[in-house]
Amino acid sequence: MVAAGVAQADDNHYINMLVGDRAAGMGGAYTAVADDTAGLFYNPAGIVYAPGSSLSGSMNAYQETTTRYAAVLGGEYDWERSSGTLLPNFFGIVQPLGKGMFGFSYAVPNSIEEDQDQIFPNIATSLGTAQSFIINFNNSDNTYQFGPSYAYPISERLSVGATLYFHYRQQQRISNTILTYSGDRLWSNAYYELEETGVRPVLGISWSPLEQLALGASVSQIDVFDSEITMHQACLGANGATYSASSLCQSGDILNHQVIHSTLQGEYPLNINVGAAWFASDALLFAADLKYFGSAGSGVEARVSVTNLALGVEYYLTPRWALRGGLYSDFANTPDLQSGFSAYNQAEHIDLYGVALSVGHFTRNSSLSVGFNYASGSGKAQIVSGSAVLQDVEMESLGIFMAASYTY
């Protein structure tokens, strides 16, 4: 039987991509600002203050993540997995409707295309010294959300809003390994596919107790109503030997194969964001966000609660040029790893810290922004099946984005 997995960004973090041009440039500190189309994603109540009808689209021109696992094989060889994607990750449109504002948006908050292709010589195993160890690993994981929003002004300084996203996630993971001995070999293949649909309602509130101060909050949680998991496992055992790391590999030169299907639904955490924005002058803005994600799942798939912080600033050099910067955290949602534990592979734990920077140019009815975000961190992993050994692991991510908007 397949256990229901915890579903989230890259499995161990919740902030994979920063959505929206202005928001991304400020490190995601946008819950209290949210006065353009990106507010549909962060806090729909903020779009009440959008300057008329507008549309915008943003593109991650390049998003790359590299993860390095130290001394995985024989205490000597490192593993390295890299992910590179090129895609538009946000589009939004807002316009007045009645006393409020209506919007529609499309967002890709998670996109991973991870690969590992490596060959290692002379690896010590329980069957003796392997002449080579070959690994080919691929993990594709993409999440898409789209849907309508509406915001309504309760008063001049208070507004509420809601977004109803349709949620679709597709993941495919393939792992092939081959151990070669003198006149012998051991081959193993694992295939995992997840396809799920659901909804993500977002409720938001925006309040300006002072003319220069804005406060905002939003709450959301993905509810999965349909899920399908398929797993294939195949193994060709070494001649006259038993590969104890897999129950599929029996003695002798035998191909073993099994297929598992499941409709168990993954669990997503409750997400609560609170933020404050200080408009120090017509040219200077400071913003801060706290992003809370609750615990989710149980047993092997349990994820702990985390709180991330984002700080952002925006400064207009001239009415036509603006600089934006931000700092943010992306803490692991996994428990700290225990040494000497080999009952199952523990999920890696890597706390990430990021920086963002962008520049925007404005005309009477349009704007163009370009920028980047970079995050890195280190931690521990247990990546070898059946082994109690922990590995030091480092991760870094770079995203380069550009976006355009038009007000009409």
N, C-alpha and C positions, 0 to 999 in steps of 0.2 A: 504493500500500500504506500502511496505517496503522501507525505505529510503536507498540510497546507502551509505555504511559505509566506513570510512577511514580505509585502510588496512595497518598494520604495525606490528612490532615485537609483544609485548605482549599487544597491543592496545594503551598503553600509553607511551611506550619507544621504542627506535630504536635499542638498543644494548642488545640483549638477550643472545647471545653466542659469545665468542671470537673464531674466526676461525684460524686454523693453529697453529702448536706447538710453533715455534719461535715467531710468532706474538702474540699469546695468552700470552706467558710468558712476553712480553714487553707491555702488557696492550692494544694491538691493535695499537700501534704507529708504523705503518709499511708502510705507503704510500711511503716514500722516500727510504726505504730499499728494500723490495719486490723482492729480488734476489733469491728466491726459489719458490717452487710450490704454496705457500700461496699468492705470488704476483699475481697469476691468479685471485684471489678474490679481493685483495686490490688495486693493480695497475699493470695491465698486462704489462706495458712498462718495469718494473723492471726485468722480466724474461730473458731479453737479457743478463743480467750479471750472470745468473745461471751457475754454473760450470759443463757444459756438460749435458748429459741426466740424469734425476733423477725422482724418484717417491716417494711419501710420503703419509701416511695416519695418521689421528689422531682420537682419540676416547675420548669423554667425559665419563670417567669411571663412573662419578656420577654428576648430576646437580640437585640441590634442591633449591627451592624458597619458602619462607614462608611470608605470608602477614597477619598482625594482625590488626583488626579494633576494636578500643576501645569503650566500652559502647554503643553497637549498639541497644540492646533491653532494654527498660525501664531504660536507663541510667546506666545499671548495667552489662550486660553480653557482653563479647567480642566475636567477630567472628574470626576464624582463617582458612585460606586456604593455602594449601601446594601443591607444584608441585615437582615431582621427575621423572627424565628421565635417561635412560641409552642407549646411541646410539653412533655410529661413525658419526662424524659431518663434516669430510673433507677427501677427497682423491684427489690427483692431480699428474699429470705426465707432464714433459716437455722434449723436445728433439730438436736438431737443425733441421731446415728445410730451405733450401736455405741460404740466408744471415741472416735470423732471427731465432726465436725460436717459436715452436708450442707447445701448451699445451692443456690439457683437465682436467677439475676438476668437482667435485661434492661437494656441501656444504649444510649444514643444519644450516642456521643462526638463526633459531627460532624453539624451540620445548618446548611446555608446556603441562603438564599433571596435571591439577589442581583439587584438591578435597576438599570438606568440608562436614563433617558428624558430626552434633552436635544436642543436645537436651537441651532445656532450660525450667525450670519450672516457673509457675506463672507469665505470661506476660500480662501486661495491654494492651488492645486493645479497639477500638471503639465499639466492641460488648460485652465488659466486660473483666474480667480476665480469660485468657486461662490457663488451667491446664498445658499445655505443648506446646511448639513450636518446631517442628522438621524440620530440613533443611538438604537436601541432594543435593549437587551441584558438578557438574563435568564439566570441560572445557578442551578439547583436541585441541591443535592448533599447527600445524606443517607446516613448509615451506621448500621446497626442490628446489635447483637450480643446474643445471648441463649444461655444454656446452663447446665449444672449445675456444681457445685463440690464438692470434698470435702477436708477438712483432718484431719490425724492428729497427735496429740501423741507425739513420740518420747520425751520426758521432760517433767518439769514446766516446764522452761525452753526447750524446743526443739520446734518443730512444723514440718511440711511440708504443702503443699496444692497443689491443681491445679484449674484451671477450664478447661472446654472450651467456648468460644463458637462458635456458628454465626455467620458473618459475611455480611452482605448490604449491598451498596452500590448506589445508583442515582443517576446524575447526568444532567442534561439541560441543555444550554447552547444558547441561540439568540441570534444577533446579526443585526440588520438595520441597514443603513446606506443612506442616499440622499443623493447630491450633486445639487443642482439648479443648472442653468445657464440662460441665457436661451434658452428654447425647447428645452431639452435636459435630460437627467438620467442618472445612473448609479446603479443599484440593485444591492446585493449582500446575499445571505443565506447564513448558515452555521448548520448545525444539527449538534449532537454529542450522542450518547446513549450512556451506559455503564451496563451492568447486570452485576454480578459477584456470585458467591457463593464462600464459602470457610470456613475455620475459623481461629480464633485461640486456640491453647492458651496458658495462663498457668501457669507453675510458680513457686511461692513458698516461702520459708523465713523463719521468725521465730525469733529467739534473744534471750533475756534473760540476759546474763552477770552483771548486777547487778540487784538488786530494783527500782531506779529507772531502769534503762537497758534499752531495747529496741532491737534491730537487726533490719532486715528487708531482703530482696532478692527481686526477681521478674524473670523473663525471659519474653518473649513475642514472637511474630512471626506476622503474618497470612499464611496460605498460600491463595492463590486457586486453585480447581480448575475454575472455569467463568467465562468472561467473554465478553461480546458487545458490540462497539462498532459503532455506525452513524453515518455522517457523510453529510450532504447539503450540497451547495454549489450555489448558483444565482447567476447574475449577468446583468443586462441592461445591455449596454454603451451608452455615449453614441454618438449618431449621428456617424458619420464619424471616430471617435476610438478609440484603443486604450488601455485601462486597464491599465497595465503591472504593477500590484500583484497582479493575478490572471490566471493563464493561461486562466481560463474566459471572461474578457471579451475578445471579439475586436472587430475594427472593425465598425462598423455597428450597427444597432438589432436585435440578436440576443439571444434568451434562451438562455443556456447553463446546463446542469444536469448534475451527476454525483452518484452515490451510491456510497459505499464501505462495505463490511462487513469486520469483522475479529473474530477470536476470540483474538487475542494477549492474554496475561494480564499485568496490571500487577504490579509488584514492590513489596513493602513492606519496610521496614527492620527489622532486629533491634532490639528495645527491651529495655534492661536498666535497672532501677530499683534503687537502693540508698538506704536511709534509716536514720535514727537518731531515737529519741524519748527525751527525758529527763523523767521524772515528778518534777519538783522538789518537789512536795507533793501532797496530796490535791486541791488546788484549782488547781494550775498545771502545765501541760504545754508543753514546747517540742519542735518536730519539724523535721527537715530532710531533703530528698530531692535526690538527683542522678538525672536522667533522661537516659539516653544513647540516641540513635537512630543506627544505623549508616548508612553510605552505601547508596544504592540506585539502580538504573537505569544507563544509559549514554548517551553522546552528548548529544543535545538534551535528553533527559529526565533527565539525571543529577542526583541529589540528594546533597549532601555530608552527612557525619556532624555531629550537633550534640549538645551537652550542656546541658540546662536545669537550673536550680536553683530549688527551692521551699523557703521557710521559713514555719513556722506556729507559732501559739501559741493555747492555750486556757486560759481563766481562769474559774473558778466564782465569781461574785459571792456567791451563796448556793447551797445544795443544789438549788434550783429554777431558777436562772438562770445561764447561761454566755455569755461573750463569746469569739468566735474571730476571729483575724485572720491574714493571710498575705501574703507577697510572692512573686512568681514571674516567671520569664523564659519567653519563647516565641520562641526565635531562628529565623530563616529557615533552611530547609534547602537554599537555592539558593546557587550561587557568587556572589561579588561581580561586578557587571556591568562589562563592558569598554566603554570609550568608543570611538566610531568603528567599531563592529561592526554590520553589517546583514545578514549571511548569513541569519539567522533572528531572530525576536524572543526576547530573553533573558528568562527568568523574573524577576519582580520580587524584590527582596531588602529585607525590612523586619524588623528585630529589634524584638520587642515586650517590654514590661515591664508587669507587672500587680500589682494589689492586690486583696485580698478581705477582706470583713468580714461577720460574721453574729452573730445572737443566738439562743440556744435556751432554751426553757422546758420544764421536766420535771415530770411527775407520777409517781405510783407505777409505772405501766405504760406510759406514753406520753411522747412528746416532740414539740415543734413548733419548727421553725427557719425563719427568714427571713434573707436576706442578699443581697449583691451582689458581683460582681467586675468590675473595670474594667482594661483593658489598652490601651496606646497605643505608638506608635513611628513612626519615619520611615526612609526609605531611598530607593532608586532603582528606576525601572521603565523598560521600553522597550515601550510599549503600541501604537505606531503601526506597522502592517505595512509592511515595506520601508524603514523609516527608521532611521538610525543615531543619532538624537537620543535622549538619556536624559532622563527626567522625574523631578523630585523628587516623592515620594509620601508621604502620611501616612495612618496607619490607627488607628482607635480602636474599641474593642468594649466594650459594657456588657451585663451579664447580671444579671437580678434573679431570685432563686430562692426557693422555699419547699419545705419537706419535712415529712413526719410519719412517725413510727415507733411501733410497738406491740410490747411484750414480753409474752409469754404463757407 
